[in-house]
Amino acid sequence: METTTPKTGMGTGSTMGTGSMGTTGSTGRVTADQTADRAHSTVDRVAQGAHDTVDRLAAKAGPALDRARSAATDAQSTLYAKYDDFMAMEEEWAESARDQIRAHPLAVVGIALAAGLLIGRLSR
């Protein structure tokens, strides 16, 4: 918005005054209403452009987000399946080790003794 300071001397031909109801004088000055209308129009165009840009980005981001969500769900399902397989395998190995220990207890004690001696020698 433009501000003016009053000038002294009314009859010097200054362009300070405007006609009635805020219209422009003979010098072609733009009134505050016209400036406000232009600013409002500019803001509306910028807002519409921003709205259109956001809509385009949302249209592109939506499917990409869905694909990412689907990939994450698939990866989660795969990880849970692998975890379950690993736990089942661990249980099978533990049961197999228990069966071998029960079948050959002296051999297991001998292996444990040899492993202990070997670790003791290496740690000196």
N, C-alpha and C positions, 0 to 999 in steps of 0.2 A: 504494500500500500504506500502511496506517495504522500509525503507531508510537505506543506509549504509554510514558510514564515511570512507573516504580514510585512508588507513594504510600506514605507511612508510615502505619502503623496499619491493621491487617488487619480490624478489626471495625467499620469506619466505614460499611459499606454501599456501597463503591465497586463499580463494574461492571468492574473490571479483569480479572478472570479469566473464562475461558470454560469450558464443560463439557468432557468428554472428547472426543477425536478432532476438535477444532476446530469444534464446533457452536456455534450462537449461544446466548447466555445468555438470561435472562429479559428483558433490556432490548431485544432485537430488533437487536442489532448484527450486521452482515454479516461473515462470516468471510473470511479471505484466499482460501480455495478458491472460495467463491461469487463473490468479486470477480474472481478470475482467470477463472472460467467466463464471467462476464458480459463481461469484456474480450475474451476469446477469441471469444465469440459476436459481439460488436460488430465486431471486426477481420475475422472471416469475412464478415459482411454487407457491410462496406465493401469488402473485397477482391473479393467477388462483383460488387458494383455497379461497381467500377472495371473488372473483367474484361468485364462486359457492355457498358460504355461503349466500351472499346477495340475490342471486336468490332463494335459498330455503326459506329464511325468507320472501321475497316478495311474494312467492307463498302461504305461510301460512298466511301472514298478509292481503293479498288482500281480501280473503273471510271473514275474521274476521272483517275487516273494513267495508265491504259491509253489514254484519249482524248488526254491530253497527249503521251504517247509517240508515238502515231499521228500527231498533228499535227506534231510535231517531225520525224518521219521523212518526212512528206509535204513539209514545208518544205525539208528537206535535199535531197530528190530534185529539187524545183523549182529550188533554187539551183544544184545541179550541172548541170541541164539548161540553165539560163540562162547559166551560165559557159561551157559547151561551145558554145552558140550565139554568145556574144560572141567567143570565141576564133576560131571559124570566120569570123565577120564581119570581125574584125580581119585575119585572113590574106587574106581576099578584097580588102579595101581596100588592104592593102600591095601585093598583087600588081597591082591595078589602077593604083596610083600608079607602080609600077615600069614597067608597060607604057606609061603616058603619058609618063614621063620618057624612055624609050627612043625613043618615037615622035616627040617634040618636044623635043630637048635644048636648043636655043637659046631657046625660049620659057620653059623652066623656069629657065635661067640669068638671063634678063631679069626674070622674076617675082621670083627670089631677090634680084637687085640692087635692084629697086624696093622690095621689102619691107625690105631692109637700110637703104636711104636714108631711108625713111619712119620706121623705128624710131630711126635716128640723129638725125633732126630732132626727133622727139618727146621724146627723152631729154635734150636740151640744156637 
